[in-house]
Amino acid sequence: MASPLLIKHVLPFAAMYAVMIAAAILLDRGLHAIGLDHVGRYLGPVGTAFILLSFVYSLRKRKIIPTGSPKKYLIAHEYLAWAGSVMVLVHAGIHFNARLPWLATYMLLITVASGLVGKYLLRNASVSLADRHGALIAAGASGPEVEKELFFDSVTVNAMRQWRVVHLPIALTLGILTILHVITVLMFGK
């Protein structure tokens, strides 16, 4: 019997990641099969635009965009970044001829993994904390008892909310590598 940890935490992350890579491979193979492999070249800029558009969530979260549901912006961020990543992976394909595209592709994969890890860990930790809180209240524990019992769990969840401290520098590194890739393509062609 599979452990609940595996099913609740690892499986959704691994599935989203595997589906992203499989979608990129299938799309790339499909384009090659119908003789449209050159389309992959143009998916890089389009995918990058999708990823950049996904950062509207960050603008909303920082209240630069004052209206709209942050949850809807987060969902848009996740889907736009995922779809953009698929397009960029198709753009990268298997025809690497320089180190910079390899580095940018690796950073893309690391950035997506970081985002998915944060998403699943934080959501599941928050749900688990809320479940334990509800169970303690249902068992008749008082407010101070509940706080004392859940103190370390609350500290852990709050620490996990700081995963962005890791995710943002990774995303910034991806952005820098992408800019360098674009500059080198413009300077040296192809």
Backbone as a chain_set.jsonl record, in Angstrom:
{"seq": "MASPLLIKHVLPFAAMYAVMIAAAILLDRGLHAIGLDHVGRYLGPVGTAFILLSFVYSLRKRKIIPTGSPKKYLIAHEYLAWAGSVMVLVHAGIHFNARLPWLATYMLLITVASGLVGKYLLRNASVSLADRHGALIAAGASGPEVEKELFFDSVTVNAMRQWRVVHLPIALTLGILTILHVITVLMFGK", "coords": {"N": [[0.85, -1.185, 0.0], [0.604, 2.195, -0.877], [2.178, 5.002, 0.643], [0.487, 7.658, 2.422], [1.849, 10.099, 2.314], [3.363, 9.906, -0.032], [1.305, 9.743, -1.946], [-0.216, 12.111, -1.496], [1.653, 14.218, -1.591], [4.038, 13.824, -3.19], [3.281, 12.543, -5.584], [1.372, 14.315, -7.035], [3.083, 16.478, -7.66], [5.146, 15.201, -9.136], [3.614, 14.21, -11.232], [2.61, 16.546, -12.55], [5.024, 17.641, -13.406], [6.064, 15.587, -15.009], [4.052, 15.444, -16.953], [4.369, 17.935, -18.144], [6.915, 17.677, -19.358], [6.416, 15.46, -21.007], [4.399, 16.531, -22.637], [5.869, 18.473, -24.007], [7.696, 16.848, -25.396], [5.941, 15.279, -26.968], [4.651, 17.283, -28.479], [6.859, 18.35, -29.853], [7.694, 16.067, -31.286], [5.386, 15.662, -32.799], [5.334, 18.011, -34.373], [7.676, 17.587, -35.853], [6.904, 15.256, -37.197], [4.927, 16.114, -38.962], [6.291, 17.757, -40.557], [6.725, 20.344, -39.678], [8.775, 21.235, -38.071], [10.262, 23.554, -37.925], [8.633, 25.384, -36.699], [9.033, 25.175, -34.006], [11.154, 26.859, -33.452], [9.975, 29.351, -33.237], [8.397, 29.079, -31.065], [9.842, 29.548, -28.774], [10.106, 32.431, -28.255], [7.32, 32.937, -27.986], [6.595, 31.235, -25.861], [8.214, 32.366, -23.89], [6.973, 34.85, -23.7], [4.509, 34.031, -22.625], [5.4, 33.125, -20.13], [6.42, 35.514, -19.065], [4.035, 36.98, -18.986], [2.775, 35.57, -17.01], [3.778, 36.655, -14.717], [2.166, 38.681, -13.907], [0.738, 37.959, -11.741], [2.579, 38.342, -9.636], [2.686, 41.103, -9.649], [0.086, 41.707, -8.85], [0.072, 40.542, -6.324], [1.84, 42.171, -4.988], [0.38, 44.412, -4.898], [0.59, 46.238, -6.974], [-1.007, 45.981, -9.139], [-4.165, 46.767, -8.46], [-6.674, 45.478, -8.459], [-8.752, 42.532, -8.703], [-8.837, 38.981, -8.141], [-6.444, 37.548, -6.079], [-6.09, 34.783, -5.974], [-7.085, 33.893, -8.436], [-5.251, 35.129, -10.106], [-2.981, 33.73, -9.286], [-3.6, 31.136, -10.161], [-3.681, 31.647, -12.911], [-1.004, 32.372, -13.224], [0.278, 29.923, -12.692], [-0.7, 28.242, -14.795], [-0.064, 29.702, -17.147], [2.744, 29.89, -16.896], [3.38, 27.185, -16.942], [2.42, 26.362, -19.521], [3.958, 28.095, -21.093], [6.471, 27.128, -20.438], [6.383, 24.57, -21.584], [6.306, 25.303, -24.28], [8.809, 26.588, -24.523], [10.485, 24.453, -23.98], [9.935, 22.853, -26.211], [10.943, 24.559, -28.125], [13.631, 24.476, -27.39], [14.15, 21.797, -27.853], [16.068, 18.999, -28.949], [18.277, 19.884, -30.097], [20.713, 21.224, -29.197], [23.363, 23.451, -29.436], [25.147, 24.917, -28.077], [26.46, 26.035, -24.913], [25.026, 27.911, -23.371], [22.204, 27.774, -24.123], [21.704, 25.192, -23.08], [22.166, 25.644, -20.318], [20.144, 27.544, -19.812], [17.872, 26.0, -20.337], [18.119, 23.997, -18.376], [17.85, 25.652, -16.123], [15.236, 26.492, -16.519], [13.842, 24.078, -16.112], [14.532, 23.623, -13.437], [13.407, 25.898, -12.252], [10.664, 25.516, -12.744], [10.313, 23.134, -11.296], [10.897, 24.096, -8.727], [8.771, 25.902, -8.358], [6.575, 24.13, -8.459], [7.154, 22.434, -6.289], [6.997, 24.255, -4.149], [4.304, 25.003, -4.406], [2.859, 22.567, -3.889], [3.902, 21.691, -1.394], [3.353, 23.862, 0.328], [0.555, 24.163, 0.094], [-0.366, 21.642, 0.991], [0.742, 21.539, 3.567], [-0.563, 23.677, 4.796], [-3.234, 22.821, 4.667], [-3.043, 20.506, 6.23], [-2.347, 21.631, 8.701], [-4.673, 23.127, 9.226], [-6.519, 21.025, 9.373], [-5.583, 19.631, 11.643], [-5.966, 21.625, 13.537], [-8.762, 21.89, 13.492], [-9.44, 19.306, 14.391], [-8.405, 19.318, 16.989], [-9.959, 21.326, 18.188], [-12.458, 20.148, 17.902], [-12.09, 18.035, 19.618], [-12.309, 19.268, 21.992], [-10.354, 20.977, 22.943], [-9.01, 23.992, 24.319], [-8.55, 27.418, 23.191], [-5.856, 28.457, 23.926], [-4.621, 25.976, 24.451], [-4.75, 24.736, 21.961], [-3.192, 26.496, 20.443], [-0.712, 26.118, 21.712], [-0.248, 23.397, 21.202], [-0.104, 23.384, 18.423], [1.981, 25.034, 17.838], [4.684, 24.529, 16.809], [4.041, 23.363, 14.377], [2.755, 25.514, 13.146], [4.874, 27.324, 12.988], [6.478, 25.912, 11.203], [4.831, 25.89, 8.887], [4.724, 28.642, 8.406], [7.425, 29.084, 7.867], [7.637, 27.579, 5.554], [6.147, 29.13, 3.868], [7.947, 30.955, 3.132], [9.313, 29.915, 1.001], [9.491, 31.218, -1.351], [11.696, 32.774, -1.193], [13.655, 31.161, -2.104], [12.638, 30.404, -4.611], [12.345, 32.799, -6.123], [15.064, 33.851, -6.652], [15.934, 31.742, -8.252], [14.176, 31.919, -10.416], [14.941, 34.456, -11.276], [17.559, 33.955, -12.113], [17.003, 32.276, -14.264], [15.734, 34.178, -15.886], [17.89, 35.933, -16.414], [19.649, 34.216, -17.818], [18.013, 33.712, -20.005], [17.817, 36.256, -21.173], [20.522, 36.631, -21.835], [20.774, 34.559, -23.688], [19.026, 35.447, -25.733], [20.355, 37.809, -26.466], [22.804, 36.755, -27.413], [21.877, 35.274, -29.582], [20.857, 37.315, -31.182], [23.217, 38.71, -31.664], [25.01, 36.862, -32.809], [23.578, 35.398, -34.585], [21.422, 32.705, -35.71]], "CA": [[0.0, 0.0, 0.0], [1.398, 3.416, -0.975], [2.041, 5.866, 1.815], [-0.272, 8.888, 2.159], [2.8, 11.153, 1.959], [3.669, 9.734, -1.445], [0.117, 10.039, -2.75], [-0.659, 13.497, -1.326], [2.669, 15.247, -1.79], [5.015, 13.576, -4.244], [2.635, 12.17, -6.83], [0.887, 15.449, -7.838], [4.249, 17.212, -8.158], [5.796, 14.409, -10.181], [2.699, 14.113, -12.378], [2.627, 17.816, -13.283], [6.346, 17.782, -14.018], [6.156, 14.592, -16.08], [3.13, 15.835, -18.019], [4.994, 19.055, -18.852], [7.99, 17.149, -20.211], [5.781, 14.609, -22.024], [3.72, 17.417, -23.591], [6.904, 19.077, -24.854], [8.221, 15.802, -26.292], [4.902, 14.932, -27.94], [4.469, 18.412, -29.392], [8.048, 18.399, -30.702], [7.622, 14.92, -32.211], [4.282, 15.933, -33.719], [5.777, 19.025, -35.338], [8.624, 16.929, -36.752], [6.186, 14.262, -38.009], [4.158, 16.755, -40.033], [7.186, 18.626, -41.313], [6.673, 21.725, -39.184], [9.732, 21.35, -36.975], [10.746, 24.939, -37.856], [7.731, 26.134, -35.825], [9.637, 25.155, -32.681], [12.012, 28.039, -33.305], [9.153, 30.507, -32.868], [7.734, 28.829, -29.784], [10.666, 30.114, -27.702], [9.617, 33.768, -27.889], [5.925, 32.876, -27.548], [6.625, 30.659, -24.517], [8.781, 33.374, -22.993], [5.917, 35.844, -23.486], [3.565, 33.423, -21.683], [6.025, 33.129, -18.806], [6.432, 36.9, -18.599], [2.656, 37.336, -18.67], [2.409, 34.924, -15.746], [4.26, 37.468, -13.6], [1.121, 39.61, -13.488], [0.418, 37.52, -10.373], [3.482, 39.019, -8.701], [2.262, 42.505, -9.582], [-1.132, 41.747, -8.04], [0.427, 40.201, -4.95], [2.51, 43.34, -4.411], [-0.624, 45.475, -4.976], [0.844, 47.149, -8.088], [-2.311, 45.857, -9.78], [-5.001, 46.815, -7.261], [-7.945, 44.76, -8.531], [-8.735, 41.138, -9.131], [-8.633, 37.963, -7.115], [-5.082, 36.996, -6.082], [-6.151, 33.348, -6.247], [-7.226, 33.732, -9.895], [-3.947, 35.491, -10.677], [-2.066, 32.619, -9.005], [-3.943, 30.054, -11.089], [-3.202, 32.083, -14.232], [0.463, 32.281, -13.166], [0.674, 28.518, -12.799], [-0.992, 27.698, -16.12], [0.727, 30.411, -18.164], [4.147, 29.483, -16.759], [3.469, 25.788, -17.382], [2.281, 26.334, -20.98], [5.146, 28.747, -21.636], [7.601, 26.21, -20.266], [6.254, 23.535, -22.621], [6.717, 25.908, -25.556], [10.256, 26.817, -24.49], [11.131, 23.142, -24.096], [9.845, 22.468, -27.625], [11.915, 25.437, -28.797], [14.971, 23.957, -27.105], [14.258, 20.501, -28.521], [17.284, 18.254, -28.618], [19.331, 20.378, -30.974], [21.545, 22.207, -28.516], [24.684, 23.588, -30.036], [25.937, 25.83, -27.251], [26.25, 25.813, -23.478], [24.036, 28.829, -22.822], [20.861, 27.192, -24.197], [21.616, 24.091, -22.111], [22.012, 26.231, -18.982], [18.814, 28.154, -19.717], [16.89, 24.911, -20.257], [18.223, 23.427, -17.027], [17.265, 26.606, -15.17], [13.792, 26.431, -16.707], [13.365, 22.877, -15.427], [14.707, 23.843, -11.996], [12.433, 26.906, -11.839], [9.343, 24.864, -12.706], [10.325, 22.217, -10.151], [10.825, 24.921, -7.518], [7.399, 26.397, -8.238], [5.684, 23.014, -8.128], [7.447, 22.011, -4.913], [6.402, 25.247, -3.255], [2.848, 24.919, -4.496], [2.325, 21.387, -3.225], [4.28, 21.652, 0.015], [2.646, 24.89, 1.084], [-0.875, 23.85, 0.139], [-0.6, 20.472, 1.838], [1.066, 21.882, 4.953], [-1.639, 24.537, 5.299], [-4.416, 21.966, 4.863], [-2.756, 19.639, 7.368], [-2.438, 22.46, 9.906], [-6.09, 23.432, 9.439], [-7.157, 19.781, 9.803], [-5.198, 19.376, 13.042], [-6.624, 22.662, 14.338], [-10.162, 21.486, 13.605], [-9.528, 18.098, 15.212], [-8.169, 19.686, 18.393], [-11.152, 22.064, 18.649], [-13.537, 19.148, 18.013], [-11.798, 17.197, 20.79], [-12.58, 20.048, 23.195], [-9.2, 21.766, 23.397], [-9.254, 25.433, 24.369], [-7.71, 28.222, 22.3], [-4.439, 28.409, 24.289], [-4.105, 24.606, 24.287], [-4.592, 24.512, 20.517], [-2.015, 27.267, 20.023], [0.485, 25.463, 22.233], [-0.093, 22.118, 20.499], [0.198, 23.6, 17.004], [3.006, 26.069, 17.694], [5.768, 24.149, 15.905], [3.458, 23.184, 13.048], [2.527, 26.858, 12.603], [6.195, 27.861, 12.635], [6.894, 25.201, 9.996], [4.039, 26.4, 7.758], [5.193, 30.003, 8.125], [8.736, 28.962, 7.216], [7.412, 27.092, 4.194], [5.639, 30.255, 3.069], [9.126, 31.695, 2.691], [9.98, 29.205, -0.088], [9.712, 32.178, -2.437], [13.067, 33.259, -1.039], [14.435, 30.273, -2.969], [12.053, 30.385, -5.952], [12.586, 34.047, -6.851], [16.405, 33.901, -7.248], [16.011, 30.752, -9.329], [13.478, 32.52, -11.562], [15.78, 35.561, -11.747], [18.666, 33.343, -12.852], [16.424, 31.884, -15.554], [15.544, 35.407, -16.662], [19.206, 36.421, -16.872], [20.119, 33.302, -18.857], [17.165, 33.928, -21.185], [18.259, 37.51, -21.794], [21.819, 36.364, -22.452], [20.517, 33.726, -24.874], [18.465, 36.317, -26.772], [21.429, 38.704, -26.915], [23.773, 36.014, -28.239], [21.221, 34.938, -30.857], [20.818, 38.536, -31.987], [24.576, 39.11, -32.037], [25.741, 35.869, -33.589], [22.667, 34.701, -35.492], [20.942, 31.355, -35.441]], "C": [[0.891, 1.243, 0.0], [1.15, 4.304, 0.239], [1.239, 7.114, 1.455], [0.647, 10.049, 1.761], [3.113, 11.101, 0.469], [2.5, 10.171, -2.309], [-0.25, 11.522, -2.677], [0.385, 14.528, -1.743], [3.545, 15.022, -3.013], [4.345, 13.327, -5.589], [2.102, 13.362, -7.638], [2.034, 16.266, -8.44], [4.882, 16.475, -9.334], [4.92, 14.321, -11.422], [2.71, 15.395, -13.199], [3.94, 18.001, -14.037], [6.487, 16.831, -15.204], [5.241, 14.947, -17.244], [3.717, 17.004, -18.814], [6.055, 18.545, -19.83], [7.401, 16.287, -21.325], [5.077, 15.464, -23.076], [4.729, 18.056, -24.539], [7.445, 18.059, -25.859], [7.197, 15.464, -27.368], [4.669, 16.056, -28.95], [5.645, 18.514, -30.357], [8.014, 17.27, -31.739], [6.52, 15.133, -33.245], [4.662, 16.948, -34.783], [6.759, 18.426, -36.343], [7.896, 15.978, -37.708], [5.427, 14.908, -39.167], [4.99, 17.792, -40.801], [7.17, 20.086, -40.892], [7.652, 21.946, -38.037], [10.279, 22.77, -36.838], [9.871, 25.811, -36.956], [8.302, 26.211, -34.411], [10.518, 26.362, -32.413], [11.226, 29.24, -32.792], [8.421, 30.307, -31.541], [8.541, 29.365, -28.605], [10.2, 31.5, -27.294], [8.172, 33.766, -27.388], [5.853, 32.315, -26.12], [7.176, 31.638, -23.494], [7.752, 34.463, -22.69], [4.87, 35.305, -22.501], [4.134, 33.474, -20.262], [6.059, 34.541, -18.241], [5.035, 37.356, -18.204], [2.215, 36.723, -17.34], [2.837, 35.753, -14.536], [3.297, 38.579, -13.217], [0.674, 39.252, -12.066], [1.292, 38.239, -9.352], [3.11, 40.488, -8.553], [1.007, 42.658, -8.724], [-0.809, 41.5, -6.571], [1.08, 41.392, -4.244], [1.648, 44.601, -4.497], [-0.284, 46.546, -6.015], [-0.373, 47.139, -8.999], [-3.309, 45.747, -8.638], [-6.265, 45.96, -7.293], [-7.743, 43.319, -8.975], [-8.416, 40.203, -7.982], [-7.202, 37.428, -7.178], [-5.063, 35.501, -6.402], [-6.265, 33.1, -7.751], [-5.922, 34.101, -10.601], [-2.926, 34.374, -10.457], [-2.33, 31.455, -9.956], [-3.471, 30.402, -12.496], [-1.678, 31.987, -14.302], [0.917, 30.845, -13.393], [0.471, 27.986, -14.211], [-0.185, 28.386, -17.221], [2.192, 29.995, -18.106], [4.339, 28.051, -17.245], [3.411, 25.706, -18.915], [3.496, 26.986, -21.647], [6.37, 27.856, -21.535], [7.561, 25.088, -21.295], [6.742, 24.09, -23.958], [8.229, 26.124, -25.613], [11.001, 25.489, -24.606], [11.06, 22.619, -25.53], [10.846, 23.294, -28.432], [13.333, 24.908, -28.611], [15.188, 22.635, -27.818], [15.48, 19.739, -28.056], [18.459, 18.736, -29.452], [20.11, 21.503, -30.309], [22.902, 22.272, -29.221], [25.556, 24.571, -29.268], [25.589, 25.59, -25.785], [25.138, 26.685, -22.902], [22.607, 28.294, -22.967], [20.675, 26.004, -23.244], [21.379, 24.64, -20.708], [20.621, 26.826, -18.796], [17.737, 27.079, -19.595], [16.928, 24.249, -18.886], [17.589, 24.357, -15.996], [15.751, 26.631, -15.296], [13.223, 25.234, -15.952], [13.464, 23.017, -13.913], [13.671, 24.84, -11.478], [11.043, 26.308, -11.747], [9.266, 23.912, -11.513], [10.188, 22.995, -8.847], [9.403, 25.428, -7.295], [6.428, 25.3, -7.836], [5.91, 22.521, -6.704], [6.8, 22.977, -3.93], [4.893, 25.158, -3.226], [2.314, 23.75, -3.674], [2.684, 21.334, -1.748], [3.466, 22.644, 0.828], [1.16, 24.572, 1.202], [-1.14, 22.695, 1.107], [-0.283, 20.746, 3.301], [-0.037, 22.743, 5.564], [-2.898, 23.73, 5.581], [-4.226, 21.074, 6.083], [-2.871, 20.41, 8.683], [-3.896, 22.773, 10.228], [-6.84, 22.185, 9.929], [-6.846, 19.484, 11.269], [-5.874, 20.376, 13.981], [-8.084, 22.276, 14.57], [-10.341, 20.273, 14.503], [-9.336, 18.422, 16.691], [-9.37, 20.431, 18.972], [-12.301, 21.08, 18.858], [-13.342, 18.252, 19.235], [-11.97, 17.961, 22.09], [-11.41, 20.856, 23.712], [-9.563, 23.251, 23.367], [-8.285, 26.155, 23.43], [-6.233, 28.177, 22.651], [-3.825, 27.01, 24.148], [-3.828, 24.3, 22.81], [-3.342, 25.235, 20.019], [-0.723, 26.594, 20.474], [0.774, 24.177, 21.459], [0.378, 22.321, 19.054], [1.328, 24.6, 16.765], [4.07, 25.693, 16.664], [5.267, 23.896, 14.486], [3.225, 24.537, 12.379], [3.839, 27.503, 12.167], [6.692, 27.219, 11.339], [6.153, 25.723, 8.776], [4.486, 27.813, 7.403], [6.565, 29.983, 7.453], [8.577, 28.496, 5.772], [6.863, 28.187, 3.295], [6.798, 31.1, 2.526], [9.867, 30.992, 1.552], [10.241, 30.129, -1.264], [11.118, 32.76, -2.383], [14.014, 32.41, -1.892], [13.944, 30.376, -4.414], [12.398, 31.651, -6.748], [14.008, 34.163, -7.409], [16.592, 32.886, -8.384], [15.352, 31.316, -10.588], [14.295, 33.684, -12.141], [16.962, 35.032, -12.561], [18.19, 32.874, -14.218], [16.24, 33.103, -16.446], [16.853, 35.936, -17.224], [19.742, 35.536, -17.991], [19.309, 33.465, -20.142], [17.586, 35.197, -21.915], [19.603, 37.32, -22.49], [21.667, 35.522, -23.727], [19.989, 34.583, -26.024], [19.542, 37.236, -27.33], [22.408, 37.963, -27.823], [23.164, 35.603, -29.575], [21.183, 36.159, -31.758], [22.204, 38.948, -32.486], [25.212, 38.149, -33.033], [24.852, 35.074, -34.546], [22.303, 33.323, -34.998], [20.837, 31.103, -33.988]], "O": [[1.83, 1.332, 0.791], [0.047, 4.343, 0.784], [1.297, 7.582, 0.318], [0.258, 10.893, 0.954], [3.127, 12.13, -0.207], [2.683, 10.889, -3.292], [-0.563, 12.126, -3.703], [0.025, 15.611, -2.206], [3.767, 15.949, -3.793], [4.791, 13.842, -6.615], [2.358, 13.421, -8.841], [1.961, 16.691, -9.593], [5.12, 17.058, -10.392], [5.427, 14.354, -12.543], [2.809, 15.338, -14.425], [3.95, 18.467, -15.177], [6.969, 17.219, -16.269], [5.619, 14.77, -18.402], [3.573, 17.051, -20.035], [6.077, 18.944, -20.994], [7.843, 16.376, -22.471], [5.145, 15.164, -24.268], [4.473, 18.167, -25.738], [7.628, 18.377, -27.034], [7.54, 15.371, -28.547], [4.509, 15.799, -30.143], [5.449, 18.741, -31.551], [8.273, 17.494, -32.921], [6.696, 14.823, -34.423], [4.35, 16.768, -35.96], [6.687, 18.716, -37.537], [8.233, 15.904, -38.889], [5.301, 14.31, -40.235], [4.464, 18.586, -41.58], [7.558, 20.964, -41.663], [7.394, 22.747, -37.139], [10.714, 23.158, -35.754], [10.315, 26.864, -36.498], [8.082, 27.192, -33.701], [10.616, 26.83, -31.279], [11.738, 30.046, -32.015], [7.891, 31.258, -30.967], [7.976, 29.613, -27.54], [9.925, 31.736, -26.117], [7.836, 34.51, -26.467], [5.14, 32.853, -25.273], [6.675, 31.732, -22.374], [7.666, 34.943, -21.56], [4.398, 36.044, -21.638], [3.431, 33.823, -19.314], [5.76, 34.745, -17.065], [4.868, 38.044, -17.197], [1.383, 37.29, -16.632], [2.305, 35.564, -13.442], [3.578, 39.346, -12.296], [0.283, 40.124, -11.289], [0.799, 38.693, -8.32], [3.207, 41.052, -7.463], [0.879, 43.619, -7.966], [-1.347, 42.165, -5.685], [0.89, 41.591, -3.044], [2.11, 45.706, -4.212], [-0.815, 47.654, -5.945], [-0.733, 48.169, -9.568], [-3.312, 44.749, -7.918], [-6.874, 45.738, -6.247], [-6.713, 42.951, -9.539], [-7.806, 40.592, -6.986], [-6.784, 36.91, -8.214], [-4.125, 35.012, -7.031], [-5.615, 32.199, -8.281], [-5.537, 33.46, -11.579], [-2.104, 34.1, -11.331], [-1.395, 30.86, -10.493], [-2.923, 29.551, -13.196], [-1.126, 31.569, -15.32], [1.823, 30.584, -14.184], [1.366, 27.35, -14.768], [0.321, 27.722, -18.127], [2.817, 29.77, -19.143], [5.343, 27.739, -17.886], [4.254, 25.057, -19.535], [4.0, 26.482, -22.651], [7.206, 27.831, -22.438], [8.602, 24.697, -21.822], [7.495, 23.433, -24.676], [8.854, 25.869, -26.642], [12.039, 25.417, -25.263], [12.013, 22.008, -26.014], [11.515, 22.769, -29.322], [14.132, 24.892, -29.547], [16.276, 22.373, -28.329], [15.875, 19.831, -26.894], [19.502, 18.086, -29.511], [20.15, 22.621, -30.825], [23.494, 21.245, -29.551], [26.593, 25.007, -29.768], [24.549, 25.013, -25.467], [24.389, 26.238, -22.035], [21.85, 28.357, -21.998], [19.6, 25.836, -22.667], [20.499, 24.164, -19.991], [19.993, 26.64, -17.754], [16.79, 27.238, -18.825], [15.882, 23.972, -18.3], [16.874, 23.905, -15.102], [15.049, 26.775, -14.295], [12.232, 25.364, -15.233], [12.573, 22.576, -13.188], [13.118, 24.655, -10.394], [10.319, 26.559, -10.783], [8.263, 23.89, -10.8], [9.439, 22.589, -7.959], [8.893, 25.389, -6.175], [5.565, 25.504, -6.983], [4.951, 22.224, -5.992], [6.13, 22.555, -2.987], [4.273, 25.228, -2.165], [1.413, 23.928, -2.854], [1.844, 20.964, -0.927], [2.949, 22.307, 1.893], [0.576, 24.695, 2.278], [-2.039, 22.774, 1.944], [-0.971, 20.236, 4.186], [-0.401, 22.554, 6.725], [-3.554, 23.925, 6.604], [-5.149, 20.906, 6.88], [-3.425, 19.905, 9.659], [-4.305, 22.691, 11.386], [-7.701, 22.285, 10.804], [-7.736, 19.13, 12.041], [-6.3, 20.02, 15.08], [-8.58, 22.327, 15.696], [-11.286, 20.215, 15.29], [-10.024, 17.866, 17.546], [-9.755, 20.195, 20.117], [-13.025, 21.155, 19.851], [-14.313, 17.767, 19.817], [-11.804, 17.395, 23.171], [-11.473, 21.376, 24.825], [-10.318, 23.704, 22.507], [-7.322, 25.565, 22.94], [-5.412, 27.89, 21.779], [-2.66, 26.871, 23.775], [-2.816, 23.691, 22.462], [-2.539, 24.672, 19.276], [0.241, 26.51, 19.713], [1.922, 23.909, 21.104], [1.161, 21.528, 18.531], [1.601, 24.97, 15.623], [4.33, 26.464, 15.74], [5.967, 24.175, 13.513], [3.469, 24.69, 11.182], [3.911, 28.145, 11.119], [7.256, 27.897, 10.48], [6.767, 25.973, 7.739], [4.613, 28.144, 6.225], [6.828, 30.789, 6.56], [9.288, 28.955, 4.879], [7.092, 28.17, 2.086], [6.63, 31.863, 1.575], [10.951, 31.434, 1.172], [11.116, 29.857, -2.086], [11.663, 33.186, -3.401], [15.051, 32.893, -2.345], [14.754, 30.43, -5.34], [12.713, 31.563, -7.935], [14.152, 34.55, -8.568], [17.314, 33.142, -9.348], [15.898, 31.208, -11.686], [14.333, 33.871, -13.357], [17.317, 35.611, -13.587], [18.887, 33.05, -15.217], [16.559, 33.058, -17.635], [16.915, 36.341, -18.385], [20.235, 36.041, -19.0], [19.857, 33.367, -21.241], [17.696, 35.204, -23.141], [19.798, 37.795, -23.609], [22.356, 35.757, -24.719], [20.452, 34.458, -27.158], [19.63, 37.42, -28.544], [22.798, 38.474, -28.873], [23.858, 35.584, -30.592], [21.444, 36.059, -32.957], [22.345, 39.47, -33.592], [25.871, 38.571, -33.983], [25.33, 34.175, -35.237], [22.822, 32.846, -33.989], [20.447, 30.01, -33.578]]}, "num_chains": 1, "name": "protein.A"}
